Amino acid sequence: MRAEAAAVLEPLWQGVLAPERLGAGSGATCELSAAPESVREARRFTRGTLQRWDLQVLRDSMELVASELVTNALRYAVPIGTPGVPVRLSLVRWTSRVVCAVRDPSGVAPIAKDPDYVAETGRGLHLVESFSENWGWHPLNGAGKVVWALFLAPGGSAL
């Protein structure tokens, strides 16, 4: 997992301090099918991983962001019922940062819509921006993209 996460998140590391790269010590990945219950599975996986890392303080924010990123991948990149495992949720822990990254097969950039305050949907990326330290995306070689959100772990300092 470590080598795969390093390759997928290399563009993100350009914005993280060099010592953080050396402190990369933990990573976990969950493969998700194109099904509505995958959003619940993403929250469960995030909660369990943060508990193992003793980072429960990040639980609410990271569960929400993981849920939004997986929902967007399923809504815009992968039609429900697509065979195989088209979406991958990865959590990577550095010394003072945690990254939540969702990989999907679409190369289309995520776009934060203008908020419609009476609509029930359309605020996902605004929530991601509000609850994380930073977020972004990058295309993958071949096909697909990774959408990521960066969180400050306890004891870390802001970028």
N, CA, C and O of each residue as an XYZ file, in Angstrom:
636
protein
N       0.830     -1.195      0.000
C       0.000      0.000      0.000
C       0.868      1.249      0.000
O       0.560      2.210     -0.705
N       1.944      1.254      0.775
C       2.746      2.461      0.896
C       3.256      2.946     -0.448
O       3.164      4.135     -0.752
N       3.795      2.040     -1.259
C       4.331      2.436     -2.565
C       3.227      2.946     -3.473
O       3.417      3.932     -4.186
N       2.060      2.277     -3.456
C       0.948      2.708     -4.298
C       0.464      4.095     -3.872
O       0.242      4.961     -4.718
N       0.300      4.310     -2.562
C      -0.142      5.621     -2.078
C       0.880      6.687     -2.441
O       0.514      7.798     -2.824
N       2.154      6.355     -2.322
C       3.195      7.322     -2.663
C       3.091      7.739     -4.122
O       3.223      8.920     -4.443
N       2.857      6.781     -5.001
C       2.753      7.099     -6.428
C       1.510      7.921     -6.723
O       1.568      8.893     -7.476
N       0.389      7.536     -6.134
C      -0.870      8.221     -6.404
C      -0.859      9.640     -5.858
O      -1.408     10.547     -6.484
N      -0.245      9.843     -4.702
C      -0.294     11.145     -4.042
C       0.953     11.992     -4.260
O       1.105     13.024     -3.605
N       1.841     11.595     -5.147
C       3.073     12.350     -5.379
C       2.824     13.838     -5.669
O       3.521     14.677     -5.099
N       1.859     14.200     -6.530
C       1.622     15.635     -6.747
C       1.198     16.367     -5.472
O       1.513     17.545     -5.301
N       0.495     15.684     -4.587
C       0.095     16.297     -3.322
C       1.316     16.570     -2.460
O       1.386     17.609     -1.803
N       2.264     15.672     -2.451
C       3.443     15.825     -1.607
C       4.235     17.068     -1.943
O       4.968     17.570     -1.091
N       4.116     17.580     -3.145
C       4.842     18.793     -3.507
C       4.399     19.966     -2.640
O       5.140     20.934     -2.471
N       3.186     19.879     -2.090
C       2.680     20.946     -1.237
C       2.827     20.659      0.243
O       2.408     21.468      1.070
N       3.419     19.514      0.598
C       3.599     19.141      1.995
C       5.079     19.257      2.331
O       5.934     18.951      1.499
N       5.374     19.686      3.515
C       6.764     19.869      3.926
C       7.561     18.576      3.779
O       7.034     17.491      4.023
N       8.818     18.687      3.386
C       9.672     17.518      3.155
C       9.736     16.561      4.347
O       9.660     15.352      4.128
N       9.873     17.024      5.595
C       9.918     16.071      6.707
C       8.654     15.225      6.810
O       8.693     14.093      7.294
N       7.537     15.778      6.354
C       6.299     15.011      6.380
C       6.409     13.777      5.496
O       5.908     12.710      5.851
N       7.050     13.914      4.371
C       7.212     12.783      3.461
C       8.000     11.679      4.140
O       7.675     10.500      4.000
N       9.028     12.056      4.868
C       9.863     11.058      5.524
C       9.123     10.383      6.665
O       9.451      9.258      7.043
N       8.125     11.065      7.214
C       7.385     10.499      8.326
C       6.183      9.680      7.915
O       5.401      9.270      8.773
N       6.012      9.431      6.634
C       4.863      8.641      6.197
C       4.970      7.256      6.797
O       5.895      6.508      6.483
N       4.022      6.909      7.664
C       4.143      5.643      8.355
C       2.964      4.724      8.219
O       3.099      3.529      8.484
N       1.829      5.209      7.825
C       0.653      4.361      7.816
C      -0.213      4.668      6.609
O      -0.269      5.800      6.130
N      -0.869      3.658      6.142
C      -1.818      3.835      5.056
C      -2.817      2.699      5.061
O      -2.510      1.595      5.509
N      -3.999      2.964      4.569
C      -5.044      1.952      4.482
C      -5.898      2.251      3.258
O      -6.138      3.410      2.920
N      -6.350      1.196      2.604
C      -7.154      1.346      1.393
C      -8.387      0.468      1.480
O      -8.344     -0.647      2.001
N      -9.483      0.990      0.960
C     -10.747      0.266      0.907
C     -11.274      0.349     -0.523
O     -11.460      1.441     -1.060
N     -11.512     -0.799     -1.130
C     -12.079     -0.816     -2.476
C     -13.593     -0.842     -2.361
O     -14.157     -1.588     -1.560
N     -14.242     -0.016     -3.174
C     -15.689      0.169     -3.071
C     -16.363     -0.116     -4.404
O     -15.902      0.319     -5.459
N     -17.450     -0.846     -4.335
C     -18.219     -1.134     -5.546
C     -19.146      0.034     -5.858
O     -19.333      0.934     -5.039
N     -19.715      0.006     -7.039
C     -20.638      1.065     -7.468
C     -22.033      0.752     -6.935
O     -22.929      0.351     -7.678
N     -22.191      0.945     -5.634
C     -23.459      0.654     -4.973
C     -23.697      1.701     -3.887
O     -22.743      2.206     -3.296
N     -24.963      2.029     -3.620
C     -25.257      3.055     -2.612
C     -24.669      2.739     -1.235
O     -24.277      3.654     -0.511
N     -24.604      1.460     -0.865
C     -24.080      1.103      0.459
C     -22.576      1.356      0.585
O     -22.027      1.279      1.684
N     -21.919      1.653     -0.512
C     -20.484      1.947     -0.459
C     -20.187      3.229      0.318
O     -19.108      3.359      0.896
N     -21.106      4.156      0.342
C     -20.902      5.390      1.109
C     -20.862      5.054      2.599
O     -20.022      5.577      3.331
N     -21.754      4.196      3.044
C     -21.754      3.751      4.444
C     -20.465      2.985      4.758
O     -19.880      3.160      5.827
N     -20.029      2.139      3.827
C     -18.786      1.390      4.006
C     -17.590      2.343      4.110
O     -16.676      2.095      4.896
N     -17.585      3.415      3.336
C     -16.499      4.401      3.399
C     -16.440      5.058      4.780
O     -15.355      5.257      5.326
N     -17.589      5.392      5.339
C     -17.619      5.983      6.682
C     -17.119      4.985      7.726
O     -16.350      5.348      8.616
N     -17.553      3.734      7.617
C     -17.133      2.695      8.557
C     -15.618      2.481      8.481
O     -14.944      2.388      9.507
N     -15.097      2.406      7.263
C     -13.668      2.214      7.053
C     -12.870      3.386      7.633
O     -11.850      3.178      8.290
N     -13.328      4.602      7.392
C     -12.651      5.796      7.909
C     -12.658      5.795      9.430
O     -11.630      6.048     10.057
N     -13.803      5.513     10.020
C     -13.930      5.477     11.480
C     -12.980      4.434     12.082
O     -12.268      4.722     13.044
N     -12.971      3.229     11.516
C     -12.111      2.164     12.035
C     -10.632      2.470     11.888
O      -9.844      2.196     12.793
N     -10.254      3.035     10.755
C      -8.848      3.370     10.526
C      -8.384      4.446     11.498
O      -7.307      4.329     12.083
N      -9.181      5.486     11.673
C      -8.805      6.554     12.604
C      -8.730      6.037     14.036
O      -7.894      6.493     14.816
N      -9.588      5.099     14.384
C      -9.538      4.511     15.725
C      -8.230      3.738     15.912
O      -7.589      3.860     16.956
N      -7.830      2.946     14.916
C      -6.562      2.204     15.004
C      -5.369      3.148     15.115
O      -4.384      2.825     15.778
N      -5.450      4.295     14.479
C      -4.364      5.280     14.509
C      -4.461      6.209     15.719
O      -3.628      7.102     15.877
N      -5.461      6.012     16.571
C      -5.698      6.863     17.733
C      -5.877      8.326     17.324
O      -5.336      9.238     17.949
N      -6.649      8.519     16.261
C      -6.941      9.865     15.752
C      -8.455     10.118     15.718
O      -8.971     10.716     14.773
N      -9.157      9.657     16.757
C     -10.605      9.828     16.791
C     -11.018     11.288     16.756
O     -12.153     11.595     16.390
N     -10.127     12.195     17.125
C     -10.449     13.621     17.102
C     -10.795     14.083     15.679
O     -11.510     15.071     15.508
N     -10.296     13.382     14.669
C     -10.585     13.732     13.273
C     -11.813     13.007     12.720
O     -12.203     13.231     11.574
N     -12.411     12.153     13.518
C     -13.461     11.255     13.031
C     -14.604     11.972     12.321
O     -14.903     11.650     11.172
N     -15.238     12.918     12.965
C     -16.425     13.551     12.375
C     -16.102     14.225     11.046
O     -16.811     14.034     10.058
N     -15.036     15.010     11.028
C     -14.671     15.722      9.798
C     -14.276     14.760      8.687
O     -14.710     14.914      7.545
N     -13.458     13.775      9.017
C     -12.981     12.867      7.972
C     -14.075     11.925      7.478
O     -14.113     11.598      6.292
N     -14.960     11.487      8.363
C     -16.087     10.658      7.908
C     -16.961     11.442      6.937
O     -17.372     10.917      5.902
N     -17.242     12.691      7.270
C     -18.060     13.528      6.393
C     -17.384     13.716      5.042
O     -18.026     13.557      4.004
N     -16.106     14.050      5.042
C     -15.388     14.292      3.788
C     -15.276     13.014      2.967
O     -15.497     13.045      1.757
N     -14.938     11.894      3.597
C     -14.864     10.623      2.862
C     -16.212     10.305      2.233
O     -16.283      9.872      1.083
N     -17.275     10.520      2.989
C     -18.623     10.279      2.484
C     -18.928     11.149      1.270
O     -19.477     10.663      0.281
N     -18.578     12.422      1.335
C     -18.830     13.338      0.213
C     -18.003     12.968     -1.012
O     -18.519     12.974     -2.130
N     -16.720     12.644     -0.815
C     -15.872     12.302     -1.959
C     -16.322     11.009     -2.627
O     -16.330     10.916     -3.854
N     -16.696     10.015     -1.831
C     -17.187      8.751     -2.404
C     -18.526      8.975     -3.090
O     -18.759      8.437     -4.173
N     -19.407      9.755     -2.484
C     -20.693     10.063     -3.116
C     -20.486     10.725     -4.470
O     -21.140     10.359     -5.446
N     -19.581     11.695     -4.538
C     -19.302     12.354     -5.822
C     -18.765     11.372     -6.847
O     -19.166     11.412     -8.010
N     -17.863     10.489     -6.433
C     -17.322      9.495     -7.365
C     -18.433      8.605     -7.900
O     -18.474      8.305     -9.093
N     -19.334      8.183     -7.017
C     -20.428      7.306     -7.447
C     -21.469      8.058     -8.271
O     -22.069      7.486     -9.181
N     -21.684      9.312     -7.968
C     -22.704     10.085     -8.679
C     -22.225     10.542    -10.056
O     -22.982     10.483    -11.025
N     -20.989     10.991    -10.147
C     -20.529     11.617    -11.385
C     -19.535     10.791    -12.197
O     -19.387     11.027    -13.396
N     -18.859      9.841    -11.584
C     -17.807      9.112    -12.300
C     -18.162      7.668    -12.608
O     -17.669      7.104    -13.585
N     -19.005      7.066    -11.792
C     -19.296      5.643    -11.933
C     -20.793      5.416    -11.763
O     -21.321      5.629    -10.672
N     -21.481      4.994    -12.804
C     -22.903      4.692    -12.649
C     -23.118      3.534    -11.670
O     -22.354      2.569    -11.666
N     -24.153      3.636    -10.851
C     -24.501      2.559     -9.926
C     -24.660      1.267    -10.723
O     -25.285      1.251    -11.784
N     -24.091      0.196    -10.203
C     -24.180     -1.100    -10.862
C     -23.020     -1.413    -11.784
O     -22.963     -2.507    -12.346
N     -22.084     -0.475    -11.958
C     -20.906     -0.748    -12.775
C     -20.176     -1.939    -12.168
O     -19.935     -1.963    -10.961
N     -19.817     -2.937    -12.992
C     -19.156     -4.124    -12.435
C     -17.739     -3.815    -11.939
O     -17.118     -2.830    -12.338
N     -17.263     -4.675    -11.072
C     -15.907     -4.528    -10.555
C     -15.855     -3.603     -9.360
O     -16.865     -3.348     -8.704
N     -14.677     -3.110     -9.089
C     -14.437     -2.231     -7.951
C     -13.855     -0.928     -8.489
O     -12.637     -0.745     -8.498
N     -14.724     -0.025     -8.937
C     -14.238      1.165     -9.635
C     -13.768      2.323     -8.760
O     -13.155      3.262     -9.268
N     -14.042      2.276     -7.453
C     -13.699      3.390     -6.568
C     -12.810      2.869     -5.437
O     -13.056      1.801     -4.875
N     -11.787      3.634     -5.122
C     -10.867      3.247     -4.046
C     -10.688      4.426     -3.102
O     -10.353      5.533     -3.524
N     -10.917      4.172     -1.817
C     -10.710      5.163     -0.762
C      -9.403      4.828     -0.053
O      -9.221      3.707      0.422
N      -8.499      5.790      0.018
C      -7.228      5.590      0.716
C      -7.056      6.655      1.782
O      -7.356      7.829      1.565
N      -6.570      6.229      2.935
C      -6.205      7.138      4.015
C      -4.713      6.964      4.250
O      -4.231      5.843      4.409
N      -3.992      8.058      4.273
C      -2.548      8.029      4.472
C      -2.217      8.966      5.625
O      -2.660     10.114      5.664
N      -1.432      8.451      6.558
C      -1.070      9.228      7.748
C       0.405      9.611      7.686
O       1.280      8.762      7.522
N       0.653     10.901      7.819
C       2.006     11.402      7.992
C       2.151     11.809      9.448
O       1.231     11.610     10.241
N       3.281     12.368      9.802
C       3.527     12.760     11.181
C       2.448     13.710     11.697
O       1.929     13.519     12.797
N       2.112     14.716     10.921
C       1.138     15.703     11.400
C       0.007     15.959     10.411
O      -0.704     16.958     10.527
N      -0.162     15.074      9.447
C      -1.225     15.220      8.448
C      -1.864     13.863      8.183
O      -1.236     12.817      8.347
N      -3.111     13.906      7.775
C      -3.803     12.715      7.282
C      -4.461     13.101      5.966
O      -5.093     14.152      5.863
N      -4.309     12.247      4.964
C      -4.898     12.484      3.651
C      -6.014     11.481      3.433
O      -5.857     10.289      3.697
N      -7.131     11.973      2.954
C      -8.242     11.148      2.498
C      -8.281     11.316      0.986
O      -8.464     12.429      0.493
N      -8.111     10.225      0.246
C      -8.053     10.298     -1.216
C      -9.003      9.279     -1.823
O      -9.043      8.125     -1.397
N      -9.766      9.709     -2.816
C     -10.696      8.820     -3.515
C     -10.308      8.773     -4.980
O     -10.216      9.796     -5.659
N     -10.084      7.565     -5.439
C      -9.709      7.327     -6.840
C     -10.929      6.800     -7.583
O     -11.632      5.915     -7.096
N     -11.175      7.359     -8.780
C     -12.266      6.865     -9.621
C     -11.796      6.823    -11.074
O     -10.748      7.386    -11.390
N     -12.546      6.171    -11.964
C     -12.086      5.987    -13.341
C     -12.316      7.170    -14.278
O     -11.915      7.109    -15.440
N     -12.944      8.233    -13.812
C     -13.228      9.379    -14.677
C     -12.092     10.393    -14.616
O     -11.526     10.637    -13.550
N     -11.764     10.972    -15.745
C     -10.758     12.023    -15.783
C     -11.345     13.415    -15.667
O     -10.612     14.401    -15.723
N     -12.659     13.511    -15.508
C     -13.338     14.809    -15.451
C     -13.080     15.473    -14.094
O     -13.229     14.843    -13.046
N     -12.698     16.733    -14.128
C     -12.387     17.481    -12.907
C     -13.624     17.672    -12.042
O     -14.714     17.908    -12.565
N     -13.470     17.573    -10.719
C     -14.585     17.905     -9.832
C     -14.796     19.415     -9.837
O     -13.835     20.184     -9.833
N     -16.039     19.825     -9.846
C     -16.365     21.253     -9.899
C     -17.311     21.585     -8.750
O     -18.379     20.987     -8.615
N     -16.906     22.539     -7.930
C     -17.777     23.009     -6.857
C     -18.831     23.920     -7.479
O     -18.507     24.949     -8.072
N     -20.082     23.532     -7.335
C     -21.184     24.321     -7.895
C     -21.452     25.541     -7.023
O     -21.136     25.553     -5.833
N     -22.038     26.566     -7.635
C     -22.497     27.690     -6.834
C     -23.559     27.166     -5.879
O     -24.471     26.454     -6.302
N     -23.455     27.506     -4.602
C     -24.402     26.954     -3.642
C     -25.836     27.415     -3.898
O     -26.094     28.599     -4.119
N     -26.741     26.477     -3.865
C     -28.174     26.750     -3.925
C     -28.694     26.412     -2.530
O     -28.809     25.240     -2.171
N     -29.003     27.426     -1.761
C     -29.292     27.231     -0.353
C     -30.612     26.523     -0.076
O     -30.867     26.138      1.065
N     -31.452     26.343     -1.081
C     -32.693     25.605     -0.869
C     -32.623     24.196     -1.448
O     -33.505     23.380     -1.179
N     -31.601     23.897     -2.231
C     -31.453     22.558     -2.809
C     -30.953     21.584     -1.744
O     -30.261     21.972     -0.803
N     -31.316     20.310     -1.910
C     -30.872     19.283     -0.977
C     -29.503     18.723     -1.344
O     -28.895     18.026     -0.532
N     -29.005     19.005     -2.532
C     -27.711     18.487     -2.972
C     -26.875     19.627     -3.543
O     -27.354     20.753     -3.684
N     -25.622     19.324     -3.869
C     -24.785     20.304     -4.545
C     -23.802     21.046     -3.669
O     -23.121     21.959     -4.137
N     -23.715     20.664     -2.385
C     -22.793     21.362     -1.489
C     -21.609     20.503     -1.059
O     -20.846     20.910     -0.183
N     -21.440     19.333     -1.653
C     -20.414     18.385     -1.219
C     -19.008     18.938     -1.204
O     -18.315     18.824     -0.193
N     -18.569     19.533     -2.299
C     -17.200     20.049     -2.341
C     -17.023     21.278     -1.453
O     -15.915     21.549     -0.989
N     -18.093     22.018     -1.213
C     -18.014     23.132     -0.266
C     -17.800     22.590      1.152
O     -17.062     23.178      1.943
N     -18.452     21.466      1.464
C     -18.236     20.824      2.766
C     -16.807     20.307      2.879
O     -16.162     20.465      3.915
N     -16.319     19.689      1.808
C     -14.941     19.192      1.798
C     -13.978     20.345      2.081
O     -13.060     20.208      2.890
N     -14.190     21.466      1.421
C     -13.328     22.634      1.627
C     -13.426     23.161      3.052
O     -12.422     23.567      3.638
N     -14.623     23.157      3.606
C     -14.835     23.695      4.949
C     -14.230     22.820      6.044
O     -13.736     23.338      7.046
N     -14.264     21.507      5.864
C     -13.857     20.596      6.928
C     -12.419     20.103      6.815
O     -11.919     19.466      7.743
N     -11.746     20.379      5.707
C     -10.357     19.939      5.550
C      -9.431     21.155      5.522
O      -9.877     22.287      5.339
N      -8.147     20.902      5.706
C      -7.166     21.983      5.632
C      -6.982     22.440      4.189
O      -6.784     23.625      3.924
N      -7.051     21.496      3.268
C      -6.885     21.776      1.851
C      -7.463     20.593      1.086
O      -7.595     19.499      1.635
N      -7.805     20.810     -0.170
C      -8.261     19.704     -1.003
C      -7.886     20.001     -2.447
O      -7.570     21.137     -2.800
N      -7.926     18.981     -3.261
C      -7.618     19.146     -4.668
C      -7.811     17.837     -5.413
O      -8.396     16.885     -4.896
N      -7.313     17.813     -6.622
C      -7.428     16.595     -7.425
C      -6.292     16.590     -8.433
O      -5.686     17.623     -8.717
N      -6.020     15.426     -8.958
C      -5.079     15.333    -10.066
C      -5.420     14.116    -10.912
O      -5.887     13.099    -10.399
N      -5.180     14.233    -12.218
C      -5.445     13.102    -13.111
C      -4.389     12.021    -12.902
O      -3.263     12.300    -12.490
N      -4.775     10.798    -13.193
C      -3.847      9.673    -13.124
C      -3.333      9.357    -14.515
O      -4.005      9.634    -15.508
N      -2.160      8.786    -14.587
C      -1.653      8.325    -15.882
C      -2.602      7.260    -16.412
O      -3.001      6.360    -15.672
N      -2.956      7.353    -17.655
C      -3.908      6.405    -18.226
C      -5.308      6.958    -18.126
O      -5.727      7.761    -18.959
N      -6.031      6.535    -17.113
C      -7.412      6.988    -16.946
C      -7.707      7.190    -15.469
O      -7.120      6.537    -14.606
N      -8.608      8.088    -15.202
C      -9.061      8.299    -13.841
C      -8.422      9.499    -13.178
O      -7.614     10.217    -13.768
N      -8.814      9.689    -11.929
C      -8.305     10.809    -11.138
C      -8.327     10.428     -9.671
O      -8.938      9.435     -9.273
N      -7.652     11.235     -8.884
C      -7.697     11.142     -7.431
C      -8.147     12.498     -6.911
O      -7.573     13.530     -7.259
N      -9.175     12.488     -6.076
C      -9.621     13.692     -5.380
C      -9.203     13.500     -3.924
O      -9.518     12.475     -3.319
N      -8.497     14.474     -3.362
C      -7.937     14.311     -2.030
C      -8.306     15.481     -1.119
O      -8.603     16.586     -1.573
N      -8.274     15.196      0.170
C      -8.466     16.218      1.196
C      -7.404     16.000      2.262
O      -7.132     14.867      2.658
N      -6.818     17.075      2.714
C      -5.726     17.039      3.679
C      -6.234     17.539      5.028
O      -6.911     18.563      5.109
N      -5.897     16.800      6.086
C      -6.328     17.145      7.442
C      -5.113     17.329      8.337
O      -4.122     16.610      8.210
N      -5.197     18.278      9.225
C      -4.157     18.524     10.209
C      -4.390     17.585     11.389
O      -5.457     17.610     12.003
N      -3.400     16.760     11.706
C      -3.498     15.846     12.842
C      -3.175     16.605     14.128
O      -2.537     17.656     14.078
N      -3.601     16.090     15.268
C      -3.287     16.749     16.536
C      -1.780     16.962     16.681
O      -0.989     16.057     16.418
N      -1.398     18.153     17.095
C       0.009     18.472     17.276
C       0.681     19.016     16.035
O       1.821     19.474     16.103
N       0.000     18.975     14.902
C       0.581     19.490     13.662
C       0.390     20.991     13.563
O      -0.399     21.578     14.304
N       1.114     21.605     12.648
C       0.950     23.040     12.427
C       0.436     23.274     11.015
O       0.754     22.522     10.095
N      -0.351     24.310     10.855
C      -0.974     24.607      9.561
C       0.083     24.916      8.518
O       1.162     25.422      8.826
N      -0.258     24.595      7.267
C       0.653     24.887      6.157
C       0.753     26.382      5.940
O       1.473     26.830      5.048
